[in-house]
Amino acid sequence: MRQETAIGNMPATALARAEEKDTTAPGLEVEELSHRFDHRLVIDRVSLTMGRGEVHCLVGPSGCGKTTTLRLIAGLERVQQGRIRIRGRLVAEPGRGLPPEKRRVGLMFQDFALFPHLTVAENVAFGLRHLDRAERQKRVRRLLERVDMAAFADRYPYMLSGGEQQRVALARALAPEPDLMLLDEAFSALDTALRTQIREETLAILREAGTSTLLVTHDAEEAIRAGDVIHAMLDGSIVQSGTPSELYARPADPFVANFFGPVNSFRGRVRSGRIDTPIGAVAADGLAEGERALVIVRPEGIRLRRATAGSGRARLVDRRDLGPIHLIWLALADGTRVKVRETGILSAAVGEEVEVELDPRHVFVFGDRA
């Protein structure tokens, strides 16, 4: 009779329950995840939920906790606080957890991590030892065809370009048919044009397979182009989650407002419900009277008009014309310089005086924590 055993720290009975799949459950659920290294808190009550087949991006500066979160989900670190479920299966909580190979998770890293002594086909087959030879060869062939690498089956990694190695790494990660794919800066080693192509191909394959995917990146453009949902992470916490358009239109934190590119920032105090800036007064948006405020204005939030007699508010000091888009730098009367992004026809030339007007859709006010 087959003896029941525990895996990791999870008792066999709990493991059996954890392996039961809920076909209606989200692809990934992370609940109140916190983690410390020594006594330093690196993850602070992180929660997120991913639907099946969705692509989510975890973004933030270096050291904010992105990769640690990924390692906890993958099972490469033990959970100290919180719970992780993959397709309804409890895979980790304090004191017990399934090992990585039992979580049905695929991993792709920046360095591809292919085995140099194995051929392309052998790399893809590495995690399929539980299959008989015929079934293993059939799956490897199907996956290599899927990533357009069937003709390279007998080559070794050193014989491949970076993009070809990335495709092999994807095929190997997909071979065990994971429920969840984790990508840690997986495309950053490729040059810009190839990175875009390989990323789009990879995510199209994952979406087609219905595989929930969590992409860790510090690249704002990559997150905006790739993610159905973006989780903006700072100092170990997720400060805002939402679609790219939601984060763009309603940033909940200065970090999120800055995420979409360079901005103009002004500091001031609330006076009679408004905050004065060098380019005009803005509504205080619920801040208390006298409170210090940070006003962030996106370059596209400043509108320009040619100045009439005596009405000049700024001087145009530089411009770069990129087809229908104009990148403009203004000098204000107090010496402040601001960035402007205009579209359409712009008649003002360098050295001319212009009037400025704020578009409230691109102006955001926060309490000043500096």
FENLINCOR-V619992 format. One record per residue. PSI is psi in whole degrees, -180 to 180 (NA if undefined). Layout:
psi:PSI
psi:PSI
This chain:
psi:137
psi:126
psi:136
psi:131
psi:166
psi:151
psi:128
psi:-132
psi:7
psi:122
psi:154
psi:-39
psi:-41
psi:-37
psi:-44
psi:-42
psi:-38
psi:-29
psi:-6
psi:129
psi:139
psi:112
psi:-14
psi:-5
psi:155
psi:162
psi:-37
psi:136
psi:121
psi:123
psi:115
psi:51
psi:124
psi:150
psi:142
psi:144
psi:119
psi:-118
psi:13
psi:122
psi:117
psi:-22
psi:128
psi:97
psi:51
psi:128
psi:139
psi:154
psi:133
psi:133
psi:162
psi:135
psi:0
psi:154
psi:118
psi:146
psi:130
psi:113
psi:156
psi:169
psi:166
psi:138
psi:5
psi:-10
psi:6
psi:-53
psi:-35
psi:-41
psi:-44
psi:-43
psi:-36
psi:-42
psi:-39
psi:-20
psi:12
psi:-11
psi:147
psi:139
psi:127
psi:-35
psi:134
psi:-178
psi:152
psi:128
psi:139
psi:116
psi:43
psi:-11
psi:129
psi:113
psi:-15
psi:140
psi:170
psi:129
psi:-12
psi:148
psi:151
psi:142
psi:162
psi:-42
psi:-12
psi:-1
psi:-7
psi:51
psi:133
psi:144
psi:134
psi:132
psi:174
psi:-36
psi:7
psi:-38
psi:38
psi:150
psi:117
psi:-24
psi:-1
psi:148
psi:172
psi:-49
psi:-40
psi:-35
psi:-46
psi:-35
psi:-7
psi:-41
psi:17
psi:27
psi:-17
psi:-12
psi:152
psi:165
psi:-45
psi:-45
psi:-38
psi:-46
psi:-38
psi:-44
psi:-41
psi:-45
psi:-44
psi:-42
psi:-40
psi:-36
psi:-38
psi:-34
psi:15
psi:42
psi:17
psi:-34
psi:-9
psi:14
psi:-36
psi:5
psi:164
psi:157
psi:-37
psi:-16
psi:1
psi:155
psi:172
psi:-43
psi:-37
psi:-40
psi:-39
psi:-41
psi:-39
psi:-42
psi:-38
psi:-46
psi:-42
psi:-41
psi:-32
psi:-18
psi:-43
psi:7
psi:63
psi:153
psi:-23
psi:136
psi:131
psi:122
psi:115
psi:99
psi:41
psi:-20
psi:1
psi:-18
psi:-8
psi:155
psi:164
psi:-50
psi:-44
psi:-36
psi:-45
psi:-46
psi:-50
psi:-39
psi:-46
psi:-41
psi:-45
psi:-49
psi:-32
psi:-41
psi:-43
psi:-41
psi:-41
psi:-36
psi:-7
psi:25
psi:120
psi:138
psi:130
psi:117
psi:120
psi:127
psi:153
psi:1
psi:111
psi:-44
psi:-41
psi:-44
psi:-42
psi:-42
psi:-32
psi:-34
psi:134
psi:-36
psi:141
psi:134
psi:110
psi:121
psi:136
psi:130
psi:42
psi:-2
psi:150
psi:115
psi:-22
psi:141
psi:143
psi:178
psi:160
psi:-40
psi:-34
psi:-43
psi:-34
psi:-44
psi:-31
psi:64
psi:136
psi:-3
psi:149
psi:-35
psi:-43
psi:-41
psi:-35
psi:-14
psi:-31
psi:11
psi:178
psi:144
psi:169
psi:130
psi:136
psi:145
psi:148
psi:-171
psi:152
psi:125
psi:117
psi:40
psi:9
psi:164
psi:125
psi:133
psi:165
psi:-13
psi:18
psi:163
psi:146
psi:155
psi:145
psi:-9
psi:51
psi:-3
psi:151
psi:154
psi:130
psi:-8
psi:145
psi:140
psi:151
psi:122
psi:123
psi:127
psi:120
psi:151
psi:-33
psi:-5
psi:3
psi:120
psi:141
psi:144
psi:150
psi:136
psi:140
psi:176
psi:121
psi:6
psi:4
psi:132
psi:-19
psi:160
psi:131
psi:117
psi:-18
psi:154
psi:149
psi:122
psi:118
psi:75
psi:-125
psi:-5
psi:134
psi:124
psi:123
psi:143
psi:130
psi:149
psi:123
psi:171
psi:-31
psi:7
psi:-10
psi:140
psi:138
psi:153
psi:139
psi:140
psi:115
psi:151
psi:160
psi:-160
psi:130
psi:116
psi:-18
psi:143
psi:166
psi:133
psi:-16
psi:155
psi:142
psi:156
psi:148
psi:148
psi:138
psi:138
psi:110
psi:-19
psi:-20
psi:22
psi:130
psi:136
psi:132
psi:157
psi:139
psi:112
psi:-2
psi:NA
